Amino acid sequence: MNQQPTGLVNGPADARRAAVTLISAVHRNLHLYTPYVDPRLYNDAEVVNAIRAQLIEHSRARFSLIFPPAEDWRRICPHFLQLTERLSSAMELRVLPKDEPRERPEFGQGFMIADHLRLLLLADPRRLIGNYEQDSSGKSKELLNFFLEIWEKSQPDPELRQLRL
């Protein structure tokens, strides 16, 4: 049996390739948390098209995202913003309350978890540096538990609700 590849992510090109690979493999769910929305990743046509394609191909797939407030990124990521508006039934975007303590180290990292298994972990989301693992059940489970914990505290972004009127 072949071992699943693991790779370092060192910058925008690697992050984009890893994100497209991970997103293209989603069948059921994607959990994404980021404290910083970098347009080199989230406004990239390949990434946006991969999300669109997966949600169209897998009609039951659901993407759960926790982002910073849209006021921080909507001007620099218009393609991603349009995607979230068009596919709002399959993509739920939330923000953490401003008063939520962010003491745990996970709050400084960004990550995508596909189907509870594949993991793109950006230890430095501003520089898009981290690693990608196709089979990371241990670390994925740990980060998924963190995600679900903060998901319960998060809410829809009021900035995005205003945009949909």
C-alpha positions as protocol buffer text, in pm:
chain_id: "A"
residue {
  index: 1
  type: MET
  ca { x: 0 y: 0 z: 0 }
}
residue {
  index: 2
  type: ASN
  ca { x: 136 y: 343 z: -96 }
}
residue {
  index: 3
  type: GLN
  ca { x: 185 y: 595 z: 181 }
}
residue {
  index: 4
  type: GLN
  ca { x: -10 y: 915 z: 128 }
}
residue {
  index: 5
  type: PRO
  ca { x: 215 y: 1211 z: 40 }
}
residue {
  index: 6
  type: THR
  ca { x: 292 y: 1479 z: 290 }
}
residue {
  index: 7
  type: GLY
  ca { x: 440 y: 1808 z: 187 }
}
residue {
  index: 8
  type: LEU
  ca { x: 568 y: 2135 z: 313 }
}
residue {
  index: 9
  type: VAL
  ca { x: 380 y: 2443 z: 203 }
}
residue {
  index: 10
  type: ASN
  ca { x: 621 y: 2730 z: 149 }
}
residue {
  index: 11
  type: GLY
  ca { x: 440 y: 3030 z: 7 }
}
residue {
  index: 12
  type: PRO
  ca { x: 144 y: 3121 z: -215 }
}
residue {
  index: 13
  type: ALA
  ca { x: 210 y: 2878 z: -502 }
}
residue {
  index: 14
  type: ASP
  ca { x: 243 y: 2577 z: -269 }
}
residue {
  index: 15
  type: ALA
  ca { x: -59 y: 2688 z: -64 }
}
residue {
  index: 16
  type: ARG
  ca { x: -270 y: 2726 z: -377 }
}
residue {
  index: 17
  type: ARG
  ca { x: -170 y: 2381 z: -509 }
}
residue {
  index: 18
  type: ALA
  ca { x: -237 y: 2217 z: -173 }
}
residue {
  index: 19
  type: ALA
  ca { x: -572 y: 2396 z: -131 }
}
residue {
  index: 20
  type: VAL
  ca { x: -689 y: 2298 z: -480 }
}
residue {
  index: 21
  type: THR
  ca { x: -580 y: 1936 z: -421 }
}
residue {
  index: 22
  type: LEU
  ca { x: -758 y: 1924 z: -84 }
}
residue {
  index: 23
  type: ILE
  ca { x: -1076 y: 2099 z: -203 }
}
residue {
  index: 24
  type: SER
  ca { x: -1093 y: 1882 z: -516 }
}
residue {
  index: 25
  type: ALA
  ca { x: -1102 y: 1573 z: -295 }
}
residue {
  index: 26
  type: VAL
  ca { x: -1395 y: 1688 z: -76 }
}
residue {
  index: 27
  type: HIS
  ca { x: -1701 y: 1467 z: -96 }
}
residue {
  index: 28
  type: ARG
  ca { x: -1890 y: 1550 z: 224 }
}
residue {
  index: 29
  type: ASN
  ca { x: -1750 y: 1843 z: 418 }
}
residue {
  index: 30
  type: LEU
  ca { x: -1482 y: 2103 z: 445 }
}
residue {
  index: 31
  type: HIS
  ca { x: -1403 y: 2285 z: 767 }
}
residue {
  index: 32
  type: LEU
  ca { x: -1195 y: 2596 z: 719 }
}
residue {
  index: 33
  type: TYR
  ca { x: -1064 y: 2837 z: 982 }
}
residue {
  index: 34
  type: THR
  ca { x: -839 y: 3133 z: 911 }
}
residue {
  index: 35
  type: PRO
  ca { x: -749 y: 3439 z: 1116 }
}
residue {
  index: 36
  type: TYR
  ca { x: -627 y: 3615 z: 800 }
}
residue {
  index: 37
  type: VAL
  ca { x: -774 y: 3610 z: 449 }
}
residue {
  index: 38
  type: ASP
  ca { x: -493 y: 3629 z: 196 }
}
residue {
  index: 39
  type: PRO
  ca { x: -619 y: 3715 z: -154 }
}
residue {
  index: 40
  type: ARG
  ca { x: -333 y: 3514 z: -308 }
}
residue {
  index: 41
  type: LEU
  ca { x: -518 y: 3208 z: -179 }
}
residue {
  index: 42
  type: TYR
  ca { x: -882 y: 3299 z: -123 }
}
residue {
  index: 43
  type: ASN
  ca { x: -929 y: 3516 z: -432 }
}
residue {
  index: 44
  type: ASP
  ca { x: -734 y: 3284 z: -660 }
}
residue {
  index: 45
  type: ALA
  ca { x: -936 y: 3162 z: -961 }
}
residue {
  index: 46
  type: GLU
  ca { x: -816 y: 2800 z: -922 }
}
residue {
  index: 47
  type: VAL
  ca { x: -920 y: 2787 z: -557 }
}
residue {
  index: 48
  type: VAL
  ca { x: -1256 y: 2955 z: -620 }
}
residue {
  index: 49
  type: ASN
  ca { x: -1324 y: 2726 z: -918 }
}
residue {
  index: 50
  type: ALA
  ca { x: -1232 y: 2416 z: -715 }
}
residue {
  index: 51
  type: ILE
  ca { x: -1481 y: 2516 z: -444 }
}
residue {
  index: 52
  type: ARG
  ca { x: -1753 y: 2583 z: -701 }
}
residue {
  index: 53
  type: ALA
  ca { x: -1688 y: 2255 z: -883 }
}
residue {
  index: 54
  type: GLN
  ca { x: -1698 y: 2044 z: -567 }
}
residue {
  index: 55
  type: LEU
  ca { x: -2018 y: 2200 z: -440 }
}
residue {
  index: 56
  type: ILE
  ca { x: -2186 y: 2154 z: -778 }
}
residue {
  index: 57
  type: GLU
  ca { x: -2061 y: 1798 z: -827 }
}
residue {
  index: 58
  type: HIS
  ca { x: -2137 y: 1690 z: -469 }
}
residue {
  index: 59
  type: SER
  ca { x: -2472 y: 1849 z: -398 }
}
residue {
  index: 60
  type: ARG
  ca { x: -2476 y: 1725 z: -39 }
}
residue {
  index: 61
  type: ALA
  ca { x: -2131 y: 1860 z: 43 }
}
residue {
  index: 62
  type: ARG
  ca { x: -2118 y: 2139 z: 300 }
}
residue {
  index: 63
  type: PHE
  ca { x: -1840 y: 2389 z: 358 }
}
residue {
  index: 64
  type: SER
  ca { x: -1820 y: 2548 z: 704 }
}
residue {
  index: 65
  type: LEU
  ca { x: -1591 y: 2849 z: 726 }
}
residue {
  index: 66
  type: ILE
  ca { x: -1481 y: 3073 z: 1010 }
}
residue {
  index: 67
  type: PHE
  ca { x: -1324 y: 3391 z: 876 }
}
residue {
  index: 68
  type: PRO
  ca { x: -1238 y: 3733 z: 1012 }
}
residue {
  index: 69
  type: PRO
  ca { x: -1513 y: 3993 z: 963 }
}
residue {
  index: 70
  type: ALA
  ca { x: -1587 y: 4056 z: 593 }
}
residue {
  index: 71
  type: GLU
  ca { x: -1501 y: 4424 z: 634 }
}
residue {
  index: 72
  type: ASP
  ca { x: -1137 y: 4306 z: 662 }
}
residue {
  index: 73
  type: TRP
  ca { x: -1130 y: 4117 z: 332 }
}
residue {
  index: 74
  type: ARG
  ca { x: -1430 y: 4172 z: 104 }
}
residue {
  index: 75
  type: ARG
  ca { x: -1257 y: 4435 z: -114 }
}
residue {
  index: 76
  type: ILE
  ca { x: -946 y: 4224 z: -168 }
}
residue {
  index: 77
  type: CYS
  ca { x: -1134 y: 3898 z: -233 }
}
residue {
  index: 78
  type: PRO
  ca { x: -1430 y: 3985 z: -458 }
}
residue {
  index: 79
  type: HIS
  ca { x: -1434 y: 3645 z: -634 }
}
residue {
  index: 80
  type: PHE
  ca { x: -1453 y: 3459 z: -306 }
}
residue {
  index: 81
  type: LEU
  ca { x: -1721 y: 3697 z: -179 }
}
residue {
  index: 82
  type: GLN
  ca { x: -1933 y: 3637 z: -490 }
}
residue {
  index: 83
  type: LEU
  ca { x: -1892 y: 3263 z: -448 }
}
residue {
  index: 84
  type: THR
  ca { x: -2013 y: 3273 z: -88 }
}
residue {
  index: 85
  type: GLU
  ca { x: -2316 y: 3475 z: -196 }
}
residue {
  index: 86
  type: ARG
  ca { x: -2405 y: 3243 z: -485 }
}
residue {
  index: 87
  type: LEU
  ca { x: -2353 y: 2917 z: -296 }
}
residue {
  index: 88
  type: SER
  ca { x: -2480 y: 3027 z: 45 }
}
residue {
  index: 89
  type: SER
  ca { x: -2692 y: 2713 z: 87 }
}
residue {
  index: 90
  type: ALA
  ca { x: -2379 y: 2493 z: 72 }
}
residue {
  index: 91
  type: MET
  ca { x: -2126 y: 2733 z: 228 }
}
residue {
  index: 92
  type: GLU
  ca { x: -2182 y: 2872 z: 574 }
}
residue {
  index: 93
  type: LEU
  ca { x: -1949 y: 3156 z: 665 }
}
residue {
  index: 94
  type: ARG
  ca { x: -1925 y: 3269 z: 1027 }
}
residue {
  index: 95
  type: VAL
  ca { x: -1717 y: 3501 z: 1243 }
}
residue {
  index: 96
  type: LEU
  ca { x: -1614 y: 3479 z: 1605 }
}
residue {
  index: 97
  type: PRO
  ca { x: -1747 y: 3739 z: 1849 }
}
residue {
  index: 98
  type: LYS
  ca { x: -1501 y: 4025 z: 1896 }
}
residue {
  index: 99
  type: ASP
  ca { x: -1481 y: 3954 z: 2269 }
}
residue {
  index: 100
  type: GLU
  ca { x: -1396 y: 3585 z: 2223 }
}
residue {
  index: 101
  type: PRO
  ca { x: -1061 y: 3511 z: 2394 }
}
residue {
  index: 102
  type: ARG
  ca { x: -798 y: 3398 z: 2146 }
}
residue {
  index: 103
  type: GLU
  ca { x: -536 y: 3258 z: 2381 }
}
residue {
  index: 104
  type: ARG
  ca { x: -492 y: 2913 z: 2228 }
}
residue {
  index: 105
  type: PRO
  ca { x: -218 y: 2881 z: 1963 }
}
residue {
  index: 106
  type: GLU
  ca { x: -471 y: 2741 z: 1712 }
}
residue {
  index: 107
  type: PHE
  ca { x: -624 y: 3088 z: 1678 }
}
residue {
  index: 108
  type: GLY
  ca { x: -307 y: 3208 z: 1504 }
}
residue {
  index: 109
  type: GLN
  ca { x: -306 y: 2926 z: 1249 }
}
residue {
  index: 110
  type: GLY
  ca { x: -522 y: 2863 z: 945 }
}
residue {
  index: 111
  type: PHE
  ca { x: -644 y: 2523 z: 838 }
}
residue {
  index: 112
  type: MET
  ca { x: -867 y: 2332 z: 599 }
}
residue {
  index: 113
  type: ILE
  ca { x: -993 y: 1985 z: 684 }
}
residue {
  index: 114
  type: ALA
  ca { x: -1155 y: 1779 z: 410 }
}
residue {
  index: 115
  type: ASP
  ca { x: -1383 y: 1490 z: 507 }
}
residue {
  index: 116
  type: HIS
  ca { x: -1223 y: 1466 z: 855 }
}
residue {
  index: 117
  type: LEU
  ca { x: -899 y: 1336 z: 704 }
}
residue {
  index: 118
  type: ARG
  ca { x: -705 y: 1562 z: 465 }
}
residue {
  index: 119
  type: LEU
  ca { x: -538 y: 1863 z: 624 }
}
residue {
  index: 120
  type: LEU
  ca { x: -384 y: 2184 z: 502 }
}
residue {
  index: 121
  type: LEU
  ca { x: -236 y: 2352 z: 809 }
}
residue {
  index: 122
  type: LEU
  ca { x: -96 y: 2702 z: 768 }
}
residue {
  index: 123
  type: ALA
  ca { x: 114 y: 2767 z: 1076 }
}
residue {
  index: 124
  type: ASP
  ca { x: 178 y: 3113 z: 930 }
}
residue {
  index: 125
  type: PRO
  ca { x: -135 y: 3215 z: 736 }
}
residue {
  index: 126
  type: ARG
  ca { x: 4 y: 3558 z: 644 }
}
residue {
  index: 127
  type: ARG
  ca { x: 302 y: 3405 z: 463 }
}
residue {
  index: 128
  type: LEU
  ca { x: 109 y: 3090 z: 359 }
}
residue {
  index: 129
  type: ILE
  ca { x: 359 y: 2856 z: 520 }
}
residue {
  index: 130
  type: GLY
  ca { x: 270 y: 2521 z: 672 }
}
residue {
  index: 131
  type: ASN
  ca { x: 209 y: 2166 z: 556 }
}
residue {
  index: 132
  type: TYR
  ca { x: -36 y: 1948 z: 368 }
}
residue {
  index: 133
  type: GLU
  ca { x: -124 y: 1590 z: 455 }
}
residue {
  index: 134
  type: GLN
  ca { x: -363 y: 1366 z: 267 }
}
residue {
  index: 135
  type: ASP
  ca { x: -403 y: 1133 z: 564 }
}
residue {
  index: 136
  type: SER
  ca { x: -375 y: 1322 z: 890 }
}
residue {
  index: 137
  type: SER
  ca { x: -646 y: 1168 z: 1102 }
}
residue {
  index: 138
  type: GLY
  ca { x: -480 y: 1249 z: 1438 }
}
residue {
  index: 139
  type: LYS
  ca { x: -404 y: 1617 z: 1379 }
}
residue {
  index: 140
  type: SER
  ca { x: -723 y: 1660 z: 1174 }
}
residue {
  index: 141
  type: LYS
  ca { x: -931 y: 1526 z: 1462 }
}
residue {
  index: 142
  type: GLU
  ca { x: -762 y: 1762 z: 1707 }
}
residue {
  index: 143
  type: LEU
  ca { x: -817 y: 2067 z: 1484 }
}
residue {
  index: 144
  type: LEU
  ca { x: -1172 y: 1959 z: 1398 }
}
residue {
  index: 145
  type: ASN
  ca { x: -1255 y: 1947 z: 1769 }
}
residue {
  index: 146
  type: PHE
  ca { x: -1114 y: 2299 z: 1803 }
}
residue {
  index: 147
  type: PHE
  ca { x: -1316 y: 2411 z: 1500 }
}
residue {
  index: 148
  type: LEU
  ca { x: -1642 y: 2265 z: 1631 }
}
residue {
  index: 149
  type: GLU
  ca { x: -1585 y: 2429 z: 1969 }
}
residue {
  index: 150
  type: ILE
  ca { x: -1541 y: 2775 z: 1817 }
}
residue {
  index: 151
  type: TRP
  ca { x: -1813 y: 2713 z: 1556 }
}
residue {
  index: 152
  type: GLU
  ca { x: -2066 y: 2697 z: 1840 }
}
residue {
  index: 153
  type: LYS
  ca { x: -1955 y: 3045 z: 1952 }
}
residue {
  index: 154
  type: SER
  ca { x: -1944 y: 3193 z: 1603 }
}
residue {
  index: 155
  type: GLN
  ca { x: -2226 y: 3367 z: 1418 }
}
residue {
  index: 156
  type: PRO
  ca { x: -2310 y: 3475 z: 1064 }
}
residue {
  index: 157
  type: ASP
  ca { x: -2124 y: 3790 z: 966 }
}
residue {
  index: 158
  type: PRO
  ca { x: -2364 y: 4087 z: 987 }
}
residue {
  index: 159
  type: GLU
  ca { x: -2156 y: 4259 z: 718 }
}
residue {
  index: 160
  type: LEU
  ca { x: -2242 y: 3985 z: 470 }
}
residue {
  index: 161
  type: ARG
  ca { x: -2610 y: 3989 z: 558 }
}
residue {
  index: 162
  type: GLN
  ca { x: -2613 y: 4358 z: 468 }
}
residue {
  index: 163
  type: LEU
  ca { x: -2454 y: 4283 z: 132 }
}
residue {
  index: 164
  type: ARG
  ca { x: -2729 y: 4036 z: 39 }
}
residue {
  index: 165
  type: LEU
  ca { x: -3013 y: 4286 z: 72 }
}
